[in-house]
Amino acid sequence: MQSPRKITVLLKGYPRLSETFIAQELLGLEKAGFELELVAMRRPTDKKRHPVHDEIRAPVHYLPEYLHEEPLRVLKALVKTCRLPGFGTMLKQFCKDLPRDFSRNRFRRLGQAMVLVAEWPGKAEWLHAHFIHTPASVAFYASLLGGLRWSVSAHAKDIWTSKDWDLADKLAHVDWAVTCTRAGYDQLSALAKDRRAGDRKVVHLSYHGLDLQRFPHFDGPRSMRDGSDPQNPVRLLSVGRAVKKKGYDVLLRALASLPDDMAWTFTHIGGGDELAPLKALASQLGIADRITWKGAMDQRDVLAHYRDSDVFALACRITADGDRDGLPNVLVEAASQGLMAVSTTVSGISELFVDGENGLLVAPDDPTVLANALQRAISDPALRIGLGRAAEEKVRRDFDYQNSIRDLTTLFNMSARQSR
């Protein structure tokens, strides 16, 4: 096996509370012997950090988020890169893309790519982008400009809200791509097959999983609450950003339709632009007094809530613009603690759960069927415990993040051998 080389990892923003799976992967790659340089397109906005962020040693560099905010930096990059052999090739690709996406965003990615190449960190020999939409656009232009080989990790929104032509062009030039759900793998493989000559495999499937040392088995007892005691209500939990694809409005309507005499409380952990409308909806539905909105929390506090709750609920949906989750990491986290989940059949969720075997799954955007599943879970503690145990067994067997690190190590080392 070749010695790992230094890798520049391009991120949309860093650090981010909602992207623990990326931070976990970065730390895993460092432990596997890779030297990393992190480059982010946005500075952090979260007020808290997960412990894993403090364990990552890689330095972090920030590109200009908006070109007009750092004009001299962008101008210096243009002067330096316009003399590179790849400048014309990059400009040709940009002129091909611009009529299909005439936007400020397209110009911004071009400028960021020039800055990335002009300020290329250290002696990194490889570029890896997280997300196949805007970060991969910057990586694509930078690869053409600087003659860099590159790879990409695709996840969820970045796949489903991107145009096919955009994904296909990137897949025709990238060395390899990896994604974390079968649905995403099938979508990208079809596009790569259409545009990539030869039989070399471009797209790879690798579930990112969990660092199970951070989520050890919970030995404590699960409660036998069944919703019949107002003094001891069943505790429902959800963790996720308050955005449309999470379906929290559907979940609130489902909760409001539960029997009036059923005792439950609901706790939400996470930030998001939809928090204010959701709180207003809860008041309108008459259930605000049963709900606690915790806001963003770090991983240690979230773990304590998994262990103290009875049911995990997440009503994922596909939005009008095609946005959707892949396999939300919070579902894997909850399952690792034996906490039974009620969720939907969207995207990769069905790759973790089988309805009635290790969780309860319903169709998305249907408050009635979701309420029926929640009522079943609330009233049957034995069912909760059994399904939760089965879910934990699957996570500990199939969703250890070390599997993903091994997959990535193989891919990076394969690239190293091919370049020598």
C-alpha positions in Angstrom: 0.0 0.0 0.0 1.3 3.4 -0.9 2.0 6.0 1.8 -1.0 8.4 2.1 -0.4 11.8 0.6 -1.5 15.2 1.8 -5.1 16.0 0.9 -6.9 19.3 0.6 -10.5 18.8 1.7 -13.0 21.4 0.4 -16.0 22.0 2.5 -19.1 24.3 2.2 -18.7 25.5 5.8 -16.7 24.4 8.8 -17.3 23.6 11.5 -21.0 22.8 11.4 -23.1 21.2 14.2 -25.3 19.6 11.6 -22.4 17.8 9.8 -20.9 15.6 12.5 -20.5 12.8 10.0 -18.0 15.0 8.0 -16.1 15.9 11.1 -16.0 12.3 12.2 -14.7 11.3 8.8 -12.0 13.9 8.9 -10.8 12.7 12.2 -10.9 9.1 11.0 -8.8 9.9 8.0 -6.2 11.7 10.2 -6.1 8.6 12.4 -5.6 6.5 9.3 -2.5 8.4 8.5 -3.6 11.1 6.1 -2.4 14.7 6.4 -5.3 17.1 5.7 -5.7 20.8 4.9 -9.3 22.0 5.3 -10.6 24.8 3.0 -14.1 26.1 3.7 -16.3 28.3 1.5 -18.1 29.8 4.5 -17.1 30.7 8.0 -18.9 29.0 10.9 -22.2 30.4 12.2 -22.9 27.9 14.9 -22.2 29.1 18.4 -21.3 25.6 19.7 -18.9 23.0 18.6 -18.9 19.2 18.9 -16.0 17.6 20.8 -14.8 15.9 17.6 -14.0 19.3 16.1 -11.5 20.0 18.8 -9.7 16.7 18.1 -9.1 17.4 14.4 -5.6 18.7 13.9 -5.8 19.9 10.3 -5.5 23.7 9.7 -8.5 25.5 8.3 -8.4 28.1 5.5 -11.4 30.2 4.3 -12.2 31.2 0.8 -13.9 34.6 0.2 -17.6 33.8 0.8 -18.6 36.7 -1.4 -16.1 38.0 -4.0 -17.0 41.7 -3.5 -16.0 41.5 0.2 -12.3 40.7 -0.7 -11.7 42.2 -4.1 -8.0 42.5 -3.8 -7.6 38.9 -2.8 -9.7 37.8 -5.8 -7.8 40.2 -8.2 -4.4 38.8 -7.0 -5.7 35.3 -7.6 -6.8 36.2 -11.1 -3.4 37.8 -11.9 -1.6 34.7 -10.6 -3.7 32.1 -12.2 -4.4 33.6 -15.6 -0.9 32.6 -16.7 -1.5 28.9 -15.8 -1.8 26.4 -18.7 -5.2 25.3 -17.4 -6.7 28.8 -17.4 -8.2 28.5 -20.9 -9.6 25.1 -20.2 -11.3 26.3 -17.0 -12.7 29.4 -18.8 -14.0 27.2 -21.6 -15.9 25.0 -19.1 -17.2 28.1 -17.3 -18.5 29.6 -20.6 -20.2 26.2 -21.2 -21.9 26.3 -17.8 -22.9 30.0 -17.7 -25.8 29.9 -20.2 -27.2 26.9 -18.3 -26.8 28.7 -14.9 -26.5 32.4 -15.4 -26.2 33.4 -11.7 -24.0 35.3 -9.3 -23.4 31.9 -7.7 -21.7 30.6 -10.9 -19.3 33.6 -11.0 -18.6 33.2 -7.3 -17.5 29.6 -7.7 -15.2 30.6 -10.5 -13.6 33.3 -8.3 -13.3 30.9 -5.4 -11.6 28.3 -7.6 -9.0 30.9 -8.7 -8.3 31.8 -5.0 -8.1 28.2 -4.1 -5.5 27.5 -6.7 -3.6 30.7 -6.2 -3.4 30.1 -2.4 -3.1 26.3 -2.6 -2.2 25.1 0.9 1.0 23.4 1.7 2.2 20.5 -0.5 -1.2 18.9 -0.9 -1.4 16.7 -4.0 -5.1 15.8 -4.0 -8.4 17.7 -3.8 -11.4 16.2 -2.2 -14.8 18.0 -2.1 -17.6 17.3 0.3 -21.0 17.8 -1.5 -21.3 17.5 -5.3 -23.2 20.8 -5.8 -21.4 24.1 -5.0 -18.2 22.7 -3.4 -17.7 20.4 -6.3 -18.2 23.3 -8.7 -15.3 25.0 -7.1 -13.3 21.8 -7.1 -14.1 21.2 -10.8 -12.9 24.6 -11.9 -9.9 24.4 -9.6 -8.9 21.0 -11.1 -9.1 22.3 -14.6 -7.2 25.5 -13.7 -4.4 23.9 -11.6 -4.2 20.5 -13.2 -5.3 18.8 -10.0 -6.8 15.4 -9.6 -9.9 15.3 -7.4 -12.7 13.3 -5.8 -16.0 14.1 -4.2 -18.3 12.9 -1.5 -22.0 13.3 -2.4 -24.7 13.1 0.2 -28.3 14.2 -0.2 -29.5 17.7 -1.1 -26.5 18.2 -3.3 -27.5 15.2 -5.5 -31.2 15.8 -5.7 -31.3 19.6 -6.2 -28.6 19.6 -8.8 -29.3 19.5 -12.5 -28.4 16.3 -14.3 -26.1 18.1 -16.7 -24.1 19.6 -13.8 -23.7 16.3 -12.1 -22.8 14.5 -15.3 -20.1 17.0 -16.3 -18.5 16.7 -12.9 -18.7 12.9 -12.9 -17.1 12.9 -16.4 -14.0 14.6 -14.9 -13.7 13.5 -11.3 -11.4 10.6 -10.5 -14.0 9.0 -8.2 -17.1 9.8 -6.3 -18.5 8.2 -3.1 -22.0 8.5 -1.7 -23.8 7.2 1.4 -27.1 5.8 0.2 -28.2 3.3 -2.4 -30.6 5.8 -3.9 -27.9 8.4 -4.3 -25.5 5.7 -5.7 -28.1 4.6 -8.3 -28.7 8.2 -9.4 -25.1 9.1 -9.8 -24.1 5.8 -11.4 -26.7 6.3 -14.1 -25.3 9.8 -14.9 -21.7 8.6 -14.8 -22.5 5.7 -17.1 -23.9 8.1 -19.7 -20.8 10.3 -19.8 -17.8 8.3 -18.7 -15.8 6.3 -21.3 -14.4 2.9 -20.4 -15.4 0.5 -17.7 -13.6 2.0 -14.7 -16.0 2.4 -11.7 -16.5 6.1 -10.9 -19.2 6.0 -8.2 -18.9 4.1 -5.0 -21.3 3.4 -2.2 -20.1 3.7 1.4 -22.4 4.3 4.4 -20.7 6.9 6.7 -21.9 5.3 9.9 -21.0 6.3 13.5 -18.0 6.4 15.7 -19.4 3.8 18.1 -16.9 4.7 20.8 -18.8 8.0 21.1 -22.1 6.1 21.2 -21.4 3.2 23.4 -24.2 0.7 24.3 -26.7 2.1 26.8 -27.1 -0.4 29.7 -29.8 1.6 31.4 -33.5 0.4 31.4 -36.0 1.6 28.9 -39.2 2.9 30.5 -42.6 1.1 30.4 -44.5 4.3 30.0 -47.5 3.7 27.8 -49.2 7.1 27.6 -51.9 6.4 30.2 -50.4 8.4 33.1 -50.5 12.2 32.7 -47.9 12.4 35.5 -45.5 10.2 33.6 -46.0 10.9 29.8 -44.1 9.1 27.0 -41.1 11.1 25.9 -40.9 11.8 22.2 -37.6 13.2 20.8 -36.5 14.6 17.4 -33.1 16.0 16.5 -32.6 17.9 13.3 -32.6 21.3 11.7 -36.0 23.0 11.4 -36.1 23.0 7.6 -38.9 21.9 5.2 -37.4 18.5 4.2 -37.4 17.3 7.9 -41.3 17.5 7.8 -41.7 18.9 11.3 -45.0 20.6 10.3 -46.3 17.1 9.4 -45.0 15.7 12.7 -46.7 18.5 14.7 -50.0 17.8 12.9 -49.7 14.1 13.7 -49.0 14.8 17.3 -52.1 17.1 17.5 -54.3 14.3 16.2 -53.3 11.8 18.9 -56.1 11.0 21.3 -56.7 13.7 23.9 -56.2 11.3 26.8 -52.8 10.0 25.6 -50.0 11.4 27.7 -46.9 12.5 25.8 -44.3 15.2 25.6 -42.1 16.2 22.6 -38.6 17.6 22.6 -36.9 19.1 19.6 -33.2 19.7 19.4 -31.7 21.8 16.6 -31.7 25.2 15.0 -33.1 26.2 11.6 -35.1 28.9 9.8 -38.4 27.2 10.4 -38.4 27.3 14.2 -40.5 30.4 14.5 -43.2 29.1 12.1 -43.2 25.7 13.8 -43.7 27.2 17.2 -46.6 29.3 15.9 -48.1 26.1 14.3 -47.7 24.3 17.7 -49.7 27.0 19.4 -52.3 27.0 16.7 -52.7 23.3 17.1 -53.0 23.6 20.8 -50.0 21.4 21.7 -47.4 24.1 22.5 -47.5 23.2 26.3 -46.4 19.7 25.5 -43.3 20.7 23.4 -39.8 21.8 24.5 -37.6 23.5 21.9 -34.0 23.0 23.0 -32.2 24.7 20.1 -28.7 23.5 19.0 -26.9 21.2 21.4 -23.5 19.4 21.2 -23.1 15.7 20.8 -22.8 14.9 24.5 -26.1 16.6 25.4 -27.8 15.0 22.5 -26.6 11.5 23.6 -28.1 12.1 27.0 -31.5 12.9 25.4 -31.4 9.7 23.3 -31.0 7.7 26.5 -33.7 9.6 28.4 -36.4 9.3 25.6 -38.9 6.7 24.6 -39.5 7.3 20.9 -37.5 9.1 18.2 -39.6 10.7 15.5 -38.5 12.2 12.2 -41.0 12.9 9.4 -38.6 13.3 6.4 -40.1 14.3 3.1 -39.2 15.3 -0.5 -39.7 19.0 -1.0 -41.0 20.7 -4.2 -37.4 21.4 -5.4 -36.4 17.8 -4.9 -34.5 18.3 -1.7 -34.5 15.4 0.7 -32.4 13.7 3.3 -30.0 10.8 2.5 -29.8 8.8 5.7 -30.0 11.2 8.5 -27.2 10.5 11.0 -29.5 11.2 13.9 -31.5 8.1 13.1 -28.3 6.0 13.2 -27.3 7.7 16.5 -30.7 7.1 18.1 -30.7 3.5 17.0 -27.2 3.0 18.5 -28.8 3.7 21.9 -31.7 1.3 21.4 -34.1 4.1 20.9 -36.9 3.0 18.6 -37.6 5.3 15.6 -40.8 6.3 13.8 -39.9 7.8 10.5 -40.7 7.8 6.7 -39.7 5.8 3.7 -37.7 8.6 2.1 -34.4 7.9 0.4 -31.9 6.0 2.5 -34.0 5.6 5.7 -35.3 2.3 4.3 -31.7 1.1 4.1 -31.4 1.3 7.8 -35.0 0.4 9.0 -37.4 -2.3 7.9 -41.0 -1.5 9.0 -42.1 -3.7 11.9 -38.6 -5.3 12.2 -36.4 -2.6 13.7 -38.6 0.5 13.5 -41.9 1.9 12.2 -41.9 3.5 8.7 -44.7 5.4 7.0 -45.2 7.3 3.8 -44.1 10.9 3.9 -46.4 13.9 4.1 -49.2 12.0 5.7 -50.0 13.2 9.3 -52.7 10.5 9.7 -50.6 7.5 9.1 -47.7 9.1 11.1 -50.1 9.6 14.0 -51.2 6.0 13.8 -47.5 4.8 14.0 -46.8 7.2 16.9 -49.9 6.0 18.8 -48.8 2.4 18.3 -45.3 3.2 19.6 -46.5 5.3 22.6 -49.0 2.7 23.8 -46.7 -0.4 23.4 -43.5 -0.2 25.4 -42.6 -3.8 24.7 -42.8 -3.1 21.0 -40.5 0.0 21.5 -37.9 -2.0 23.4 -37.9 -4.9 20.8 -37.6 -2.7 17.8 -35.0 -0.5 19.4 -32.8 -3.5 20.2 -33.1 -4.8 16.7 -32.1 -1.4 15.3 -29.1 -1.2 17.6 -27.9 -4.6 16.5 -28.0 -3.5 12.8 -26.2 -0.3 13.5 -23.4 -2.0 15.5 -23.1 -4.6 12.8 -23.4 -2.5 9.6 -22.9 1.2 10.4 -19.5 1.5 12.1 -17.8 4.5 10.5 -14.5 2.5 10.4 -16.0 0.7 7.4 -16.3 4.0 5.6 -12.7 5.1 6.6 -11.4 1.8 5.1 -13.4 2.4 1.9 -11.9 5.9 1.6 -8.4 4.8 2.4 -8.6 2.2 -0.4 -9.8 4.9 -2.8 -7.2 7.5 -1.9 -4.4 4.9 -2.0 -5.7 3.6 -5.3 -5.5 7.2 -6.6 -1.9 7.5 -5.2 -0.8 4.3 -7.1 -2.3 5.5 -10.4 -0.5 8.9 -10.2 2.9 7.5 -9.6 
